[in-house]
Amino acid sequence: MQSALITFPVHPRQVMQSDYCPQWLTCLPQKQALIQTLNADYCILLPFTHELSMLSAREFMQLLHERYNVCALVIGYDHRFGHNRSEGFEDYCRYGEELGMEIIHATGLIEDGVSISSSLIRGLLKKGEVEKANHYLGYNYYLDGTVVDGFKVGRKLGFPTANLKPSCSDKLIPSTGVYAVYVYVEGKRHVGMLNIGHRPTLSNGTEISIEVNIFDFSDNLYHHSMRIEFVRFIRAEQKFDSLELLVEQLKCDKLSVLSLLGDK
């Protein structure tokens, strides 16, 4: 028997509700890369359509059985499918018997009484609790993207920054604040500090910026690809009364990051 993982290329709610923003933990290319590490024989991308959304649970299972020859189906511990998600595991087992498909109920992952789920991890990231989120994920949460032009103010302050434009606009951006991070450029890892926020000392803008100061790095990164891994939340974003006070705080932030991550 061969193994396969079936997933939708886009979130179903994006098909049913065009203005829905899913806040992914992993966008499709990242999800596919993670799936490769699981050694599944196949990754099946099943397009989600309005027509598919109207299928009952039995009709959906029959589609899987006939189109992909699915003979055993593993279902998440709290997962429901089919139109209106009105049926449950006992129904799926009954349909499985009719279709000749074994139905397996995956158990939930619980640690110290906490039920680990994507909703829990999203909530942690939105609060800046990246260490807990990383623990539950099993890897450091990260953003991929391209370095774009910024305001170049950091360079004048002695802390040049690379401004990241995430490659996936629907990926969740952690809470505003300063973070200790690892930065990957052309496969090489660097240490840095990252600010997510509105740059209140320098502007009154409402747009979120993602700026990273990479320690001991001076190469031109404009339009280069970059990955940023979150390691620890350092402090909340704040407005300073002067640029001098901002610079003094940035020096303290750098020392905090170096004491945590060293210089490599």
Secondary structure as UniProt FT lines:
FT   STRAND          4..7
FT   HELIX           12..16
FT   TURN            18..19
FT   HELIX           28..36
FT   TURN            37..39
FT   STRAND          42..45
FT   HELIX           50..53
FT   HELIX           57..68
FT   STRAND          72..75
FT   TURN            77..78
FT   HELIX           83..85
FT   HELIX           89..99
FT   STRAND          102..105
FT   STRAND          110..111
FT   TURN            112..113
FT   STRAND          114..115
FT   HELIX           118..126
FT   TURN            127..128
FT   HELIX           130..137
FT   STRAND          142..148
FT   HELIX           153..156
FT   TURN            157..158
FT   STRAND          162..166
FT   TURN            169..170
FT   STRAND          177..185
FT   TURN            186..187
FT   STRAND          188..197
FT   TURN            200..202
FT   STRAND          209..214
FT   TURN            215..216
FT   TURN            222..223
FT   STRAND          225..235
FT   HELIX           243..261
FT   TURN            262..263
//
